[in-house]
Amino acid sequence: MRYGCVLPQQALGTDPGAIAAWARAVEGLGFAYLDVFDHVLGADVADRPGWPGPYTVDDAFHEPLVLYGFLAAHTAIELATGVLVLPQRQTALVAKQAAEVDLLTGGRFRLGVGIGWNPVEHEALGYDFATRADRYEEQVELLRRLWTEPVVRHAGAHHRIDGAGLRPHPVQRPIPIWLGGGTAPPVLDRVGRIGDGWIAHDPRPGAGFAAAVTRIRVAAERAGRDPAGIGLQGRIDLHGRPDLDRYRRTLDAWHAAGVDHLSIHLRPGGGLDAHLDALATVADATADLRPPTPGKEPRARL
């Protein structure tokens, strides 16, 4: 299993030095990748009773691809989005930005995408919230073509490219695209048909996880794909001081569930120092996350 850490955007704020220091600590402790959540805009929910999501206009989020352009100069581990809200963005521009991050990292970028839950955000960016799933599938196809073909000609329901190409191409051709989402049948079927991996949004490997994986694999087989080639990513949320007993139990459960990537989302409270302490505590509690011994060749990342 490869372990990663979710960037604590709310805690680290806008200090570039703190963000870079956190990323270097994650790498130094032996984690395999960084993970970041995405929102372009937050909604003012004062007059919106029954708001569906956990975030509002008061929650700050960095733009993931710009952020990773910065962190590419500070770390040498994989950078991943978990997830970028794809249907509210221009597809060709996402292809360009992702290719640039992949180049700057030497091919160490993994693009996790989702359809989003925030209608205010979609509308403000000029896209119809109701049709986001249809756009999403076409976008995934088009991203891969832009990353691999010298000239693209595409006339779909939502996109038209009349003989144009992306330069420079990314190192990875194509960049891996992992799809986020819950366990609704259309989400799982889509992962099986077009995803390189599934980012499970529930931070617990519940009873329905095995059934969800089975559905993904069946959908992959029907699409003529190898189910074994589709990755699985789980997440552990740790609020406050890390509860190491709970962490180990959840870690064991994710191992038993068969995931190959696991994002650890630490929220200990406080600023950079509190997060660095929590990172070290979790790393020390997991034998295979210990940092490389100074002066020796770095071990393979997990």
Buried (B, 14 or more C-beta within 10 A) or exposed (E): BBBBBBBBBEBBEEEEEBBBBBBBBBBBBBBBBBBBBBBBBBBEBEEEEEBEBEBBEEEEBBBBBEBBBBBBEBBEBBBBBBBBBBBBBBBBEBBBBBBBBBBBBEEBBBBBBBBBBBBBBBBEBEBBBEEBEBBBBBBBBBBBBBBBBEEBEBEBEBBEBEEEEBEEBBBBEBBBBBBBBEBEEEBBBBBBBBBBBBBBBEBBBBEEBEEBBEBBBBBBEEEEBEBEEBBBBBBBEBEEEBEBEEBEEBBEBBEEBEBEBBBBBBBBEEBBEBBBBBBBBBBEBBEEBEBEEEEEEEEEBB
